[in-house]
């Protein structure tokens, strides 16, 4: 009976009418699903609500990692990241945070704070107007046995030793990759970049559609404009003379259900590309591109991407300095990530 009704409807509407209804239904599904995505982001992200352990932990990570990046400079600027320290104090004083110091990211936030205070003590710089000795002693007390004077939020490397694991087993190789911000200014050869991107091409993609594209930018003026919009590499841009821009083309996604697939495929390609760059000893630092439409529009004239393409990440590349520092960027522990049902 149902099949007869369907045939009758098709005869009445015709192929054009069926096409219009199908098109309208796809628009409906797109609107409904994007609205649902938006409602979940509104409900659960820290954009509109900062309550709860995970949201507070998110803010802690944002702030302590900014302090870590300040520790990378060998000539440390006194009282650097004061606003971040002032952000950290009230959150670190919350009961919900103090009672969860066993969580890796909360623990390291306290550790970075202790290092920050000790560094200024060594420098002979007074910071008591925004960080008192009683706060420092309290953080040490909360850490208990986890406190160590040897803790460092920034790690020193020498270039000749940094790449010694590129031909090791994958577990050793993977752990050896770090984001490097300090470059000599010397250009990486095009041939070496070609090899790295060729290696990254083995990344899996949805139904083998391979929608990713990589742009190489070498014009210093345009690079500086791009990095100003990105805003996360202040203090390091002088010697950044090459940038890779990873994008994904929306033309290769065919259903409403794939509306977020470009980020999945793009993320997989990005990680594979970072490994490939590291393998070929090309220093790199993936820079977040979580931007609004207005920033995307500011790229016009700097990087002319087709409208169909979405930037996933920009990656400054170069030759690492003979000596450089990287942030600790503490990883979560297995028990915080692996859920066994």
C-alpha positions as CSV (number, residue, x, y, z in Angstrom):
1,X,0.0,0.0,0.0
2,X,2.8,2.4,1.0
3,X,4.7,1.8,-2.2
4,X,1.6,2.5,-4.3
5,X,1.0,5.8,-2.5
6,X,4.7,6.7,-3.1
7,X,4.4,6.0,-6.8
8,X,1.2,8.0,-7.0
9,X,2.9,11.0,-5.2
10,X,5.8,10.8,-7.6
11,X,3.5,10.8,-10.6
12,X,1.6,13.8,-9.3
13,X,4.7,15.9,-8.3
14,X,7.0,14.8,-11.1
15,X,10.8,14.6,-10.9
16,X,11.1,18.4,-10.6
17,X,8.6,18.6,-7.7
18,X,10.4,15.7,-5.9
19,X,13.7,17.5,-6.4
20,X,12.3,20.7,-4.8
21,X,10.9,18.8,-1.8
22,X,14.2,16.9,-1.4
23,X,16.2,20.2,-1.6
24,X,13.9,21.8,1.0
25,X,14.2,18.9,3.3
26,X,18.0,19.1,3.2
27,X,17.9,22.8,4.1
28,X,15.6,21.8,7.0
29,X,18.0,19.2,8.2
30,X,20.9,21.5,7.9
31,X,19.2,24.2,10.0
32,X,17.9,21.8,12.6
33,X,21.3,20.1,13.0
34,X,23.3,23.3,13.1
35,X,20.8,24.7,15.7
36,X,21.2,21.5,17.8
37,X,25.0,21.8,17.5
38,X,24.8,25.5,18.6
39,X,22.6,24.7,21.5
40,X,25.0,22.1,22.9
41,X,27.9,24.5,22.4
42,X,25.9,27.2,24.2
43,X,25.1,24.8,27.0
44,X,28.4,23.1,27.6
45,X,31.2,25.4,26.4
46,X,32.9,28.0,28.7
47,X,31.7,30.8,26.4
48,X,28.5,31.5,28.3
49,X,29.1,29.6,31.6
50,X,32.2,29.2,33.7
51,X,30.8,27.0,36.5
52,X,31.8,23.4,37.1
53,X,35.1,21.5,37.4
54,X,35.8,21.0,33.7
55,X,35.1,24.6,32.8
56,X,37.2,26.0,35.6
57,X,39.9,23.5,34.7
58,X,39.7,24.8,31.1
59,X,40.4,28.4,32.3
60,X,43.2,27.2,34.5
61,X,44.9,25.5,31.5
62,X,44.4,28.6,29.3
63,X,46.1,30.8,32.0
64,X,48.9,28.5,33.2
65,X,49.9,27.7,29.6
66,X,50.2,31.4,28.8
67,X,52.5,31.6,31.8
68,X,54.5,28.7,30.5
69,X,54.9,30.5,27.2
70,X,56.3,33.5,29.1
71,X,58.9,31.2,30.7
72,X,60.3,30.4,27.2
73,X,62.1,33.7,27.0
74,X,65.6,33.5,28.2
75,X,65.6,37.1,29.1
76,X,62.5,36.9,31.2
77,X,60.6,40.1,31.5
78,X,59.9,40.9,35.2
79,X,56.3,40.6,36.2
80,X,55.3,39.0,32.9
81,X,51.8,37.6,32.6
82,X,50.5,39.5,35.6
83,X,46.9,39.4,34.3
84,X,47.2,35.6,34.0
85,X,48.5,35.2,37.5
86,X,45.6,37.4,38.8
87,X,43.2,35.2,36.9
88,X,44.7,32.0,38.4
89,X,44.5,33.1,42.1
90,X,40.7,33.0,42.5
91,X,40.3,29.7,40.7
92,X,43.1,28.0,42.6
93,X,41.5,29.1,45.8
94,X,38.2,27.3,45.0
95,X,37.4,24.2,47.1
96,X,36.4,22.2,43.9
97,X,39.9,22.8,42.5
98,X,41.9,22.3,45.8
99,X,40.1,19.0,46.3
100,X,41.0,17.8,42.8
101,X,44.8,18.5,42.9
102,X,45.3,14.9,41.8
103,X,44.1,15.9,38.3
104,X,47.1,16.5,36.1
105,X,46.1,19.9,34.8
106,X,45.1,21.3,38.2
107,X,48.3,20.0,39.7
108,X,50.5,21.5,37.1
109,X,48.7,24.9,37.4
110,X,49.8,25.0,41.1
111,X,53.3,23.9,40.1
112,X,53.6,26.7,37.4
113,X,52.4,29.2,40.0
114,X,55.1,28.1,42.4
115,X,57.8,28.3,39.7
116,X,56.6,31.8,38.8
117,X,57.0,33.0,42.4
118,X,60.4,31.4,42.8
119,X,61.7,32.9,39.6
120,X,60.8,36.4,40.7
121,X,62.5,35.7,44.1
122,X,65.6,34.7,42.2
123,X,65.4,37.8,40.1
124,X,64.9,40.0,43.2
125,X,61.7,41.4,41.8
126,X,58.8,42.3,44.2
127,X,55.5,41.0,43.0
128,X,53.7,41.2,46.4
129,X,51.1,43.6,45.0
130,X,49.5,40.7,43.0
131,X,51.2,37.5,44.4
132,X,51.9,37.3,48.1
133,X,54.2,34.9,50.0
134,X,51.2,33.5,51.8
135,X,49.6,32.6,48.5
136,X,52.8,30.9,47.4
137,X,53.1,28.9,50.7
138,X,49.5,27.9,50.4
139,X,50.0,26.5,46.9
140,X,53.0,24.6,48.1
141,X,50.9,23.2,50.9
142,X,48.1,22.1,48.5
143,X,50.7,20.3,46.3
144,X,52.1,18.4,49.3
145,X,54.5,15.7,48.0
146,X,53.9,16.8,44.4
147,X,55.7,20.1,45.0
148,X,59.3,20.1,43.7
149,X,61.8,23.0,43.5
150,X,63.1,21.2,40.3
151,X,59.8,21.6,38.4
152,X,60.1,23.5,35.2
153,X,57.3,24.8,32.9
154,X,59.8,25.3,30.1
155,X,62.4,22.8,28.9
156,X,65.8,23.5,27.4
157,X,66.9,21.7,24.2
158,X,69.9,21.8,22.0
159,X,69.1,21.3,18.3
160,X,71.7,18.6,17.7
161,X,70.0,16.4,20.4
162,X,66.4,17.3,19.8
163,X,66.1,15.3,16.6
164,X,68.0,12.2,17.8
165,X,64.7,10.2,18.1
166,X,63.3,10.8,14.6
167,X,64.4,7.3,13.5
168,X,63.4,5.6,16.7
169,X,60.3,3.4,17.3
170,X,57.0,5.3,16.9
171,X,56.3,5.6,20.6
172,X,59.7,7.3,21.2
173,X,59.4,9.4,18.0
174,X,55.9,10.5,18.9
175,X,56.9,11.7,22.4
176,X,59.9,13.6,21.0
177,X,57.8,16.0,18.9
178,X,57.4,19.4,20.4
179,X,56.2,22.8,19.3
180,X,59.2,25.1,18.6
181,X,58.8,28.8,18.4
182,X,62.5,29.9,18.2
183,X,63.8,29.9,14.6
184,X,67.0,31.1,13.0
185,X,65.2,32.9,10.2
186,X,66.8,30.7,7.6
187,X,64.4,29.3,5.0
188,X,63.6,25.6,4.9
189,X,64.3,24.3,1.4
190,X,61.3,23.7,-0.9
191,X,62.5,20.2,-1.5
192,X,62.4,19.3,2.2
193,X,58.9,20.8,2.5
194,X,57.8,18.8,-0.5
195,X,59.0,15.6,1.2
196,X,57.2,16.4,4.4
197,X,53.9,17.2,2.8
198,X,54.2,14.1,0.5
199,X,54.6,12.0,3.7
200,X,51.5,13.6,5.2
201,X,49.5,12.7,2.2
202,X,49.1,9.1,3.6
203,X,46.5,10.5,6.1
204,X,43.2,8.6,6.1
205,X,40.2,10.7,5.0
206,X,36.4,10.0,4.8
207,X,35.8,7.7,1.9
208,X,39.2,8.6,0.6
209,X,38.0,12.0,-0.6
210,X,41.2,13.8,0.5
211,X,39.8,17.3,0.9
212,X,42.8,18.9,2.6
213,X,45.1,21.5,1.0
214,X,48.3,23.1,2.2
215,X,49.4,26.6,1.3
216,X,53.0,27.7,1.7
217,X,53.4,31.4,2.5
218,X,56.9,32.9,2.2
219,X,56.2,36.7,1.8
220,X,57.3,38.3,5.1
221,X,54.9,41.2,5.0
222,X,51.9,38.9,4.5
223,X,53.2,36.5,7.1
224,X,53.4,39.3,9.7
225,X,49.8,40.4,8.9
226,X,48.6,36.8,9.2
227,X,50.4,36.3,12.5
228,X,49.0,39.6,13.9
229,X,45.5,38.3,13.2
230,X,46.3,34.9,14.8
231,X,47.7,36.7,17.8
232,X,49.4,33.8,19.6
233,X,53.0,34.1,18.7
234,X,53.9,37.5,20.1
235,X,57.6,37.8,20.6
236,X,58.6,35.1,18.1
237,X,57.4,36.5,14.8
238,X,60.7,38.2,13.8
239,X,62.3,35.0,12.5
240,X,59.1,33.4,11.2
241,X,59.6,33.5,7.4
242,X,57.6,30.5,6.3
243,X,54.1,29.5,7.2
244,X,52.0,26.5,6.2
245,X,48.2,27.0,6.0
246,X,46.1,23.9,6.2
247,X,42.6,24.1,4.8
248,X,39.8,21.7,3.9
249,X,37.5,22.1,0.9
250,X,33.8,21.9,1.7
251,X,33.1,20.7,-1.9
252,X,34.0,17.2,-0.9
253,X,31.3,16.6,1.7
254,X,27.9,15.4,0.5
255,X,25.5,15.1,3.5
256,X,24.3,17.1,6.4
257,X,25.7,14.4,8.7
258,X,29.1,15.4,7.4
259,X,28.8,19.0,8.4
260,X,31.7,18.7,10.9
261,X,33.7,16.1,9.0
262,X,36.0,18.7,7.6
263,X,37.4,19.3,11.1
264,X,37.9,15.6,11.6
265,X,39.8,15.1,8.3
266,X,41.6,18.3,8.8
267,X,42.7,17.4,12.3
268,X,44.0,14.0,11.2
269,X,46.0,15.6,8.3
270,X,47.4,18.2,10.7
271,X,48.8,15.7,13.1
272,X,50.3,13.6,10.4
273,X,51.8,16.7,8.8
274,X,53.3,17.8,12.2
275,X,54.9,14.3,12.5
276,X,56.2,14.5,9.0
277,X,57.7,18.0,9.6
278,X,59.4,16.6,12.8
279,X,60.7,13.6,10.9
280,X,62.4,15.9,8.4
281,X,63.7,18.1,11.2
282,X,61.6,21.1,10.3
283,X,60.8,23.0,13.4
284,X,57.1,23.8,13.6
285,X,54.4,25.2,15.9
286,X,50.7,24.7,15.1
287,X,48.9,28.0,15.8
288,X,45.2,27.9,16.8
289,X,42.8,29.3,14.2
290,X,39.5,29.3,16.2
291,X,38.5,32.6,14.7
292,X,35.3,34.5,13.9
293,X,34.0,35.5,10.5
294,X,35.5,38.9,10.8
295,X,39.0,37.5,11.2
296,X,38.4,35.2,8.2
297,X,37.5,38.2,6.1
298,X,40.6,40.1,7.2
299,X,42.6,37.4,5.4
300,X,41.4,38.7,2.0
301,X,44.5,40.1,0.2
302,X,46.8,38.2,2.6
303,X,45.8,34.7,1.7
304,X,43.2,34.3,-1.1
305,X,41.5,31.0,-0.4
306,X,38.5,29.9,-2.3
307,X,35.2,30.5,-0.4
308,X,34.7,26.8,-0.2
309,X,37.8,26.2,1.9
310,X,38.0,26.4,5.7
311,X,41.3,27.1,7.5
312,X,42.1,24.4,10.1
313,X,45.4,25.6,11.3
314,X,48.4,27.8,10.5
315,X,51.8,26.3,11.1
316,X,54.9,28.5,11.2
317,X,58.0,26.5,10.2
318,X,61.7,27.1,10.2
319,X,65.1,25.9,11.3
320,X,65.3,25.7,15.1
321,X,68.0,27.7,16.9
322,X,71.0,25.9,18.2
323,X,69.5,26.3,21.7
324,X,65.8,26.8,22.4
325,X,63.0,26.1,24.9
326,X,59.7,24.4,24.6
327,X,56.8,24.5,27.1
328,X,56.2,21.5,29.3
329,X,52.6,21.3,28.1
330,X,51.8,18.5,30.7
331,X,49.8,15.7,29.2
332,X,46.7,14.3,30.9
333,X,47.2,10.9,32.6
334,X,45.7,7.7,31.1
335,X,43.0,7.4,33.8
336,X,41.7,10.9,32.8
337,X,41.3,9.9,29.2
338,X,40.6,6.2,28.8
339,X,37.1,5.2,29.9
340,X,36.6,1.4,30.2
341,X,32.9,0.5,30.0
